[in-house]
Amino acid sequence: MCGITERVEQMERTETATRGTAPTYRAMTAFTAADMERQRGVRRMKLTATGMLLFVAVVYVLAKWASNAGAGNWAMYVAAAAEAGMVGALADWFAVTALFRHPLGLPIPHTAIIPTKKDQLGVSLGEFVGENFLSQDVVRQRLRTVGIGSRLGAWLAEPEHADRVTAELATALRGALTVLRDSDVQAVVGEAITRRADAREIAPGMGKLLEKIVADGGHRRFVDLIVSRAHDWLVLHDEQVMDAIQGGAPGWTPRFVDKKVGERVYKELLRFCAEMRDMPSHPARGALDRFLTDFAADLQSDTETRARVERLKGEVLARGEVQDLIASAWTAVRSMIVSAAEDERSELRLRVRASLLSLGTRMASEPKVQDKVDSWVEGAAVHVVTTYRKEITSLITDTVAGWDAEHTTRKIEAHIGRDLQFIRINGTVVGSLAGLLIFTVSRLLGA
């Protein structure tokens, strides 16, 4: 028995010495100072457990010697207890050692469980996490217990927190707009506007709008502006107007006649514009109202008019100038948004901050809002865990599979090995007591 004990101690010293040459990082976190301290604690507990094995072995030898020397029945009881203690210690040493390596270096089946079954343990761990932590009921119950809605609301209701969120949102917005290429966004915006315009017929909508404008008299100010500007223009460009009229006269008419006609036409144009400007009930205004009313009706019901409007729409949209105008709109919008995001006192940031404070206050005080937020969070979390459960658990299995078996064994042993050595100590004590009890019962029954 002493030879076996010495062999065990020799194996443990050899393993301890060779650990110093093992890699410090193999697809797993390296050994830290805390790990090294845990490993030293494991070694101390191994020496304690082995010391107890040696102690009961010495007690057994001495008790057997005393029994053979006629020391009395007590020696047999001590020898039985010590013998059972050695058996318990060796059995538990075998069990603990078999977790991490082959006992005495012998390839005994079902030993060195951790290094040989590492991948299977990773799969089992992934399945355990998936079934017990990533189930729909567990996620909903846990999130409902946390009360995210009320906590988030109380946090957002603090002005400094709302300021922080606003600043972070502004930074994220600026970053997103900086990353996006203007040419790509302009192409997308232009295509979206053009496609939407092509997909919908605009004539009926224009007809309804024009009909409402005419019915409300909204076009009259526009007519007033046009007539007033036309009258002013005629006053400033009288000579050019008369020269244009005279230039269109036949070549055989006398010059003075052309001049008289030009002056007469100019005066009539000037009088017509002045009357339209000054007379709200001018017949021309009524004729224009009737024309616009009829045109609004044609836009809604006349097939030919609607087709002509659609052709005109297509021609306008196809022009390069229009496409450039649509594309350039993104540049102006982006510049406006970036400028507003950078300015702490801009209307955009002030409104966002006020909205966050209002939302936080409602979330902190209104149960309905809290329930709605909790439902959103729960729904999103459940969707993630149910849709990507396999990917999440595969992270565990793939990570464990990528660990080096030797390094993994050392790492795990450093964390739990000290507690496992208490099994050896308890095995020695419990074995001794069990052996003593069995020997005592056997003696009593034999008597």
C-alpha positions in Angstrom: 0.0 0.0 0.0 2.9 2.4 0.7 4.3 1.7 -2.7 1.0 2.6 -4.3 0.9 5.8 -2.2 4.4 6.7 -3.3 3.5 6.0 -6.9 0.5 8.4 -6.6 2.7 11.1 -5.1 5.3 10.7 -7.9 2.6 11.0 -10.6 1.2 14.1 -9.0 4.7 15.7 -8.7 5.4 14.8 -12.3 2.1 16.4 -13.5 2.7 19.5 -11.4 6.2 19.9 -12.9 5.1 19.4 -16.5 2.3 21.9 -16.2 4.9 24.7 -16.2 5.8 23.8 -19.8 2.2 23.8 -21.1 1.0 26.6 -23.4 -0.5 29.6 -21.7 -3.1 30.3 -24.4 -4.7 27.9 -26.7 -8.0 29.1 -28.1 -9.0 30.0 -24.5 -8.2 32.7 -22.1 -4.6 32.6 -20.8 -3.7 31.6 -17.3 -4.0 34.7 -15.1 -2.4 35.5 -11.8 -5.6 34.5 -10.1 -5.5 31.1 -11.9 -2.0 30.5 -10.8 -3.0 31.3 -7.2 -5.9 28.8 -7.5 -3.5 26.2 -8.9 -1.2 26.6 -5.9 -4.3 26.1 -3.7 -5.1 22.9 -5.5 -1.6 21.6 -4.9 -1.8 22.4 -1.2 -5.1 20.5 -0.9 -3.6 17.6 -2.9 -0.8 17.4 -0.4 -3.3 17.5 2.5 -5.5 14.7 1.0 -2.4 12.6 0.2 -1.1 13.2 3.7 -4.3 11.8 5.2 -3.9 8.7 2.9 -0.4 8.3 4.2 -1.5 8.8 7.8 -4.2 6.1 7.7 -1.7 3.8 5.9 0.8 4.3 8.7 -2.0 3.8 11.3 -3.0 0.6 9.5 0.5 -0.8 9.6 1.0 0.1 13.2 -2.4 -1.3 14.2 -1.7 -4.6 12.4 1.7 -4.8 14.1 0.1 -4.1 17.5 -2.7 -6.7 16.9 -0.2 -9.4 16.0 1.9 -8.4 19.0 -1.1 -9.1 21.3 -2.0 -5.5 22.1 -5.7 -6.4 22.4 -8.9 -6.1 20.4 -8.7 -2.4 20.1 -5.9 -2.8 17.6 -8.2 -4.8 15.3 -10.8 -2.0 15.4 -8.2 0.6 14.6 -6.7 -1.5 11.8 -10.2 -2.1 10.3 -11.0 1.7 10.4 -7.6 2.5 8.8 -7.9 -0.1 6.1 -11.4 1.2 5.1 -10.0 4.7 5.2 -7.3 3.8 2.7 -9.9 2.1 0.4 -12.1 5.2 0.6 -9.2 7.6 0.0 -7.9 5.6 -3.0 -11.4 5.2 -4.5 -12.0 9.0 -4.3 -8.5 9.7 -5.6 -9.3 7.6 -8.6 -12.7 9.3 -9.1 -11.2 12.8 -8.9 -8.2 12.1 -11.0 -10.3 10.3 -13.6 -12.0 13.6 -14.3 -8.8 15.3 -15.6 -6.4 12.5 -16.7 -5.7 8.8 -16.7 -4.9 7.6 -13.2 -1.3 6.4 -13.0 -1.1 7.1 -16.7 -3.1 3.9 -17.5 -5.6 4.2 -20.4 -8.5 2.9 -18.2 -11.9 3.3 -19.9 -14.0 6.2 -18.8 -11.1 8.2 -17.4 -9.6 11.5 -18.4 -13.3 12.6 -18.9 -12.8 16.3 -19.4 -10.0 16.2 -22.1 -11.6 13.3 -24.0 -15.2 14.3 -23.7 -14.6 18.1 -24.0 -16.6 18.5 -27.2 -19.5 16.4 -26.0 -19.6 18.4 -22.8 -19.7 21.6 -24.9 -22.6 20.2 -26.9 -24.4 19.2 -23.7 -23.8 22.6 -22.2 -25.1 24.3 -25.3 -28.3 22.2 -25.2 -28.7 22.8 -21.5 -28.5 26.6 -22.0 -30.8 26.5 -25.0 -33.5 24.5 -23.2 -33.3 26.1 -19.8 -32.2 29.7 -20.5 -33.3 30.5 -24.0 -36.9 29.2 -23.8 -39.8 31.6 -24.5 -41.3 31.2 -21.1 -38.1 31.8 -19.2 -37.2 34.9 -21.2 -40.7 36.4 -20.8 -40.8 35.6 -17.0 -37.4 37.0 -16.4 -38.0 40.2 -18.4 -41.4 40.7 -16.7 -39.7 40.4 -13.3 -37.1 43.0 -14.2 -39.7 45.6 -15.2 -37.7 47.3 -18.0 -40.4 49.8 -18.8 -40.6 51.4 -15.4 -36.8 51.3 -14.9 -36.1 52.8 -18.3 -38.7 55.4 -17.8 -37.3 56.5 -14.4 -33.8 56.7 -16.0 -35.0 58.7 -19.0 -37.0 61.1 -16.8 -33.7 62.5 -15.4 -32.6 65.5 -17.4 -28.9 64.5 -17.5 -29.8 61.1 -18.8 -32.0 62.6 -21.5 -29.1 64.9 -22.5 -26.8 61.9 -22.7 -29.2 59.9 -24.9 -29.8 63.0 -27.1 -26.1 63.5 -27.6 -25.6 59.8 -28.4 -28.4 59.8 -30.9 -26.9 63.0 -32.5 -23.5 61.3 -32.8 -25.0 58.2 -34.3 -27.0 60.2 -36.8 -23.9 62.2 -37.8 -21.9 59.0 -38.1 -24.6 57.4 -40.3 -24.9 60.4 -42.6 -21.1 60.5 -42.9 -20.8 56.9 -43.8 -23.5 57.1 -46.5 -22.2 58.1 -49.9 -24.1 61.0 -51.4 -24.1 59.5 -54.8 -25.8 56.3 -53.6 -28.4 58.1 -51.5 -29.1 60.5 -54.4 -29.6 57.6 -56.8 -32.0 55.8 -54.4 -34.0 59.0 -53.6 -34.2 59.9 -57.3 -35.3 56.4 -58.2 -37.9 56.3 -55.4 -39.4 59.6 -56.4 -39.5 58.8 -60.1 -40.9 55.3 -59.5 -43.6 56.6 -57.2 -44.5 59.4 -59.6 -44.7 56.9 -62.5 -46.8 54.5 -60.5 -49.5 57.0 -59.7 -51.7 59.1 -62.1 -51.5 62.7 -61.0 -54.2 64.2 -63.1 -57.2 63.3 -60.9 -55.4 64.6 -57.8 -54.5 67.8 -59.6 -58.1 68.2 -60.7 -59.5 67.8 -57.2 -56.9 70.2 -55.8 -57.6 72.8 -58.5 -61.4 72.4 -58.1 -61.0 73.1 -54.3 -58.7 76.1 -54.9 -61.2 77.7 -57.4 -64.1 77.0 -55.1 -62.4 78.7 -52.2 -61.2 81.6 -54.4 -57.6 80.8 -53.6 -56.5 81.5 -57.1 -57.6 85.1 -57.1 -54.5 86.4 -55.3 -52.4 84.7 -57.9 -54.4 86.4 -60.7 -54.1 89.7 -58.9 -50.3 89.3 -58.8 -50.0 88.3 -62.4 -52.3 91.2 -63.7 -50.5 93.8 -61.5 -47.1 92.6 -62.6 -48.2 92.6 -66.3 -49.5 96.2 -66.0 -46.3 97.4 -64.4 -44.3 95.6 -67.1 -46.3 97.3 -69.9 -45.7 100.7 -68.3 -42.0 100.1 -68.1 -41.6 98.6 -71.6 -44.0 100.6 -73.7 -41.6 101.3 -76.5 -40.5 97.7 -76.8 -44.2 96.6 -76.9 -45.1 99.1 -79.6 -42.0 98.2 -81.7 -42.9 94.5 -81.5 -46.5 95.3 -82.7 -45.2 97.5 -85.5 -42.7 94.9 -86.5 -45.4 92.3 -87.1 -47.4 94.7 -89.5 -47.4 93.9 -93.3 -44.7 95.5 -95.3 -47.0 97.3 -97.6 -48.7 99.4 -94.9 -47.4 103.0 -94.3 -45.2 103.6 -91.3 -47.5 106.1 -89.6 -50.3 103.6 -89.8 -48.2 101.0 -88.2 -47.3 103.4 -85.5 -50.9 104.4 -84.8 -51.9 100.7 -84.7 -49.1 99.9 -82.3 -50.0 102.8 -80.0 -53.7 101.8 -80.1 -52.9 98.1 -79.3 -50.6 99.1 -76.5 -53.2 101.4 -74.9 -55.8 98.7 -75.1 -53.5 96.1 -73.5 -52.7 98.6 -70.7 -56.4 99.5 -70.2 -57.3 95.8 -70.1 -54.7 95.0 -67.4 -55.7 98.0 -65.4 -59.3 97.1 -65.5 -58.6 93.5 -64.5 -56.4 94.7 -61.7 -59.0 97.1 -60.3 -62.3 95.3 -61.0 -62.8 92.1 -59.1 -65.9 91.4 -61.2 -64.2 91.9 -64.5 -65.7 89.6 -67.2 -62.2 88.2 -68.0 -61.9 87.1 -64.4 -65.2 85.3 -64.6 -64.1 83.6 -67.8 -60.8 82.6 -66.2 -62.8 81.1 -63.2 -65.0 79.1 -65.7 -62.0 77.9 -67.6 -60.2 76.7 -64.4 -63.4 75.0 -63.2 -63.8 73.2 -66.6 -60.1 72.3 -66.6 -60.4 70.8 -63.1 -63.3 68.7 -64.2 -61.4 67.5 -67.3 -58.4 66.5 -65.2 -60.7 64.2 -63.2 -62.9 62.8 -65.9 -61.7 63.5 -69.4 -59.6 60.6 -70.7 -57.7 62.6 -73.3 -56.8 65.4 -70.9 -55.6 62.9 -68.3 -53.5 61.1 -70.9 -51.9 64.4 -72.0 -51.0 65.2 -68.4 -49.4 61.8 -68.0 -47.3 62.3 -71.1 -46.3 65.7 -69.9 -45.4 64.2 -66.5 -43.2 61.6 -68.1 -41.4 64.2 -70.3 -40.8 66.4 -67.3 -39.4 63.6 -65.1 -37.2 62.4 -67.9 -35.4 65.7 -68.2 -31.9 65.8 -66.8 -32.5 69.1 -65.0 -35.4 67.5 -63.0 -33.4 64.5 -62.1 -30.5 66.7 -60.9 -32.9 68.7 -58.8 -34.3 65.6 -57.2 -30.9 64.2 -56.5 -29.6 67.5 -55.1 -32.4 67.6 -52.6 -30.6 64.9 -50.5 -27.5 67.2 -50.2 -29.6 70.0 -48.8 -31.4 67.7 -46.4 -28.2 66.0 -45.2 -26.5 69.3 -44.6 -29.6 70.6 -42.7 -29.8 67.4 -40.5 -26.0 67.3 -39.8 -26.0 71.0 -38.8 -29.0 70.5 -36.5 -27.4 67.4 -34.9 -24.2 69.3 -34.2 -25.9 72.3 -32.6 -26.9 71.6 -29.0 -29.5 74.4 -29.1 -31.0 73.4 -32.4 -34.7 72.8 -32.6 -34.1 69.2 -33.6 -32.1 68.3 -30.5 -34.4 70.3 -28.2 -37.4 68.5 -29.5 -35.7 65.1 -29.2 -34.7 65.9 -25.6 -38.2 67.1 -24.7 -39.7 64.0 -26.3 -37.3 61.7 -24.3 -38.2 63.5 -21.0 -41.9 63.2 -21.7 -41.5 59.6 -22.7 -39.5 58.8 -19.6 -42.1 60.5 -17.3 -44.9 58.6 -18.9 -43.1 55.3 -18.7 -42.3 55.8 -15.1 -45.8 56.8 -14.0 -48.3 55.1 -16.4 -48.8 51.4 -16.1 -50.2 51.1 -19.6 -47.1 52.6 -21.2 -44.9 50.4 -19.0 -46.9 47.3 -20.1 -46.6 48.3 -23.7 -42.8 48.8 -23.5 -42.4 45.5 -21.6 -44.4 43.8 -24.3 -42.2 45.2 -27.0 -39.0 44.2 -25.2 -40.3 40.8 -24.5 -41.5 40.3 -28.0 -38.1 41.3 -29.4 -36.2 39.1 -27.0 -38.4 36.1 -27.6 -38.0 36.6 -31.4 -34.2 36.7 -31.0 -33.9 33.6 -28.8 -36.4 31.6 -30.8 -35.1 32.6 -34.2 -31.4 32.5 -33.3 -31.3 29.9 -30.5 -29.2 27.5 -32.6 -26.7 30.2 -33.5 -26.5 31.3 -29.8 -25.9 27.7 -28.5 -23.5 27.0 -31.3 -21.4 29.8 -30.0 -20.9 27.8 -26.8 -20.3 24.4 -28.6 -18.0 25.9 -31.1 -16.0 27.8 -28.5 -15.6 24.8 -26.3 -14.6 22.7 -29.4 -11.9 25.2 -30.2 -10.3 25.0 -26.7 -7.2 23.0 -26.3 -7.9 19.9 -24.3 -4.9 20.1 -22.1 -5.2 23.8 -21.4 -9.0 23.4 -20.8 -8.2 20.6 -18.2 -5.7 22.8 -16.4 -8.1 25.8 -16.4 -11.0 23.8 -15.0 -8.9 22.0 -12.5 -7.5 25.3 -11.2 -11.1 26.5 -10.6 -12.7 23.4 -9.0 -9.8 21.2 -8.2 -9.4 22.5 -4.6 -13.0 21.6 -3.8 -12.6 18.2 -5.4 -9.7 17.4 -3.0 -12.2 17.7 -0.1 -13.8 14.6 -1.7 -10.6 12.7 -1.1 -10.4 13.9 2.5 -14.1 13.1 3.1 -13.6 9.7 1.5 -10.8 9.0 3.9 -12.8 10.0 7.0 -16.1 8.5 5.9 -14.4 5.3 4.8 -12.7 4.9 8.2 -15.9 5.4 10.0 -17.8 3.1 7.7 -15.1 0.4 8.1 -15.1 0.7 11.8 -18.9 0.4 11.9 -18.9 -2.6 9.6 -16.2 -4.3 11.6 -18.0 -3.6 14.8 -21.3 -5.0 13.5 -19.5 -8.1 12.1 -17.9 -8.8 15.5 -21.1 -8.4 17.4 -23.0 -10.7 15.0 -20.1 -13.2 15.1 -20.2 -13.1 18.9 
